[in-house]
Amino acid sequence: MEYKDYYKILGVERNASEADIRKAYRKLAKQYHPDYNPNNKQAEERFKEINEAYEVLSDPKKRAHYDRLGADYSQWQRRGAPGDFNWSEYSGFPGGARVNIDDLNDMFGGGFSDFFQTLFGMGGRQSARTQPQGYQQELDITLEEAYKGTTRLISSGGKQKRVRIPAGVRTGSKVRVAGAGPDGLDLYLIIQVADDPRFERRGDDLHTTATIDVFTAILGGEAEVETFDGRIKLNIPAGTQPEQIFRLAGRGMPHVRDPKSKGDLYVKVKVQIPKYLSPKQRELLEQASKIKF
């Protein structure tokens, strides 16, 4: 059986970071995607190799298992030892437990090489032949689209198909598009949610800030808070402190399996100190400063 150099396939160094691996994969997957190379069997095979390499190197556990094999395989080559390499020593993952190919098929449609099957799968060569093949492709969406749900128009085999991306997805979520891959096989969209300058996502909760003036902090009042459903008024009690956090229940991200249920929105208050005061404001503040609390 031939050893597959997944690092070489993606064109990255063996110490490449996760970000480097993802960047290389995205570039190559776009270059060799069957939609851009119709009726090109070589591009299709290259695309399959790229997907398989990314499936291994993007998963820390699979990558560690593969790296251990790679180091031992290199030593075996250098020694020029007689006989075949003992592949069976490395079959099963991790700690001797093999990955169920049916689970992988649910995610990526199967169709992995014999090399991959030996390292990670059950059923070896037979499974590699019988499992249906699938493809994966990264899809970028905004955080607002992840909040509301969105659609994308996917081109495949000269036809277009509108795909619904459900509300609540996050980076790494997988959306299966039946029959959208080459030859009518399944396509798996790997979601990448872009950062939003207005909000920080933590699980299904959102975190943002609101700025108020010092007088509102002292006397109380209202602050405008931006949400994905429009601006709302936040009640600011008298004596609000800088960096104080308010929780708005049910204003966060929807749960992907239950969109009607949402996380919370946390608002950190920033108090703005005026640089300039009118004579009257200064006079009143000086009077107030003389009052003991």
Secondary structure, DSSP 8 states (H G I E B T S, - for coil): -----HHHHHT--TT--HHHHHHHHHHHHHHH-GGGSTT-HHHHHHHHHHHHHHHHHTSHHHHHHHHHHHHHHHHHHHHT-SS---GGGG-SSSTT----HHHHHHHH-----HHHHHHH-SSHHHHHHHS--EEEEEEEE-HHHHHH-EEEEEEETTEEEEEEE-TT--TT-EEEETT-SGGG-EEEEEEEE--BTTBEEETTEEEEEEEEEHHHHHH-EEEEEEETTEEEEEEE-TT--TT-EEEETT-S-EETTEEEEE--EEEEEEEE--S---HHHHHHHHHHHTS--
